[in-house]
Amino acid sequence: MWRRIAVGGSGLLSLVAALCGGCGSDGNYQVTWNFFASPGAIAANDLTEDASSACGAHGVDAIRVSAVNPDGDRHETTGLCTQGQLAAGIGLGEWQFTFYQLDGKGDVIPPPEGVSDPQSSAKVESKATADLAPVTFVPRPACADEVDNDHDGRVDLDDPGCAGDPARDSESALD
């Protein structure tokens, strides 16, 4: 069974948590996220950016959380990216979570080549909140993120700074 909840504010988080007690969700989970500073920064000690500023800078409007348990039950919910956190009700048991970046149309933004969407697993117990490990997203290169990163009125491959290379991590002029 799919459950879909759109989360729009911290007050709404409380309302959702209160309402989910009566909608068959016997447990809860919460997750936070941020972004690596660049597509190449994916090691544990690399710099990260807070979601409140990084989401817009990387063209991400929302985060989708999809989960499945061993019985094949499914759960899905979406939250605004800039909030950097999401909490939702979910059934009890072991769950495997996958996290997706969404654009303004609600379409999934694929991670850069060679990178997988973040995943996590957790056991959800009655009347408890499973705190998932923080999720760190790898942003798309600046020349492939559909954002005018250098504010010159040109986006991605239309920007001379990209020099026709979607893998470039900067729209600034080539040296």
Secondary structure, 3 states (H helix, E strand, C coil): CCCCCEECCHHHHHHHHHHHCCCCCCEEEEEEEEEECCCCCCCCCCCEEEHHHHHHHCCCCEEEEEEECCCCCEEEEEEEHHHCEEEEEECCEEEEEEEEEECCCCCEECCCCCCCCCEEEEEECCCCEEECCCEEECCCCHHHCCCCCCCCCCCHHHCHHHCCCCCCCCCCCCC
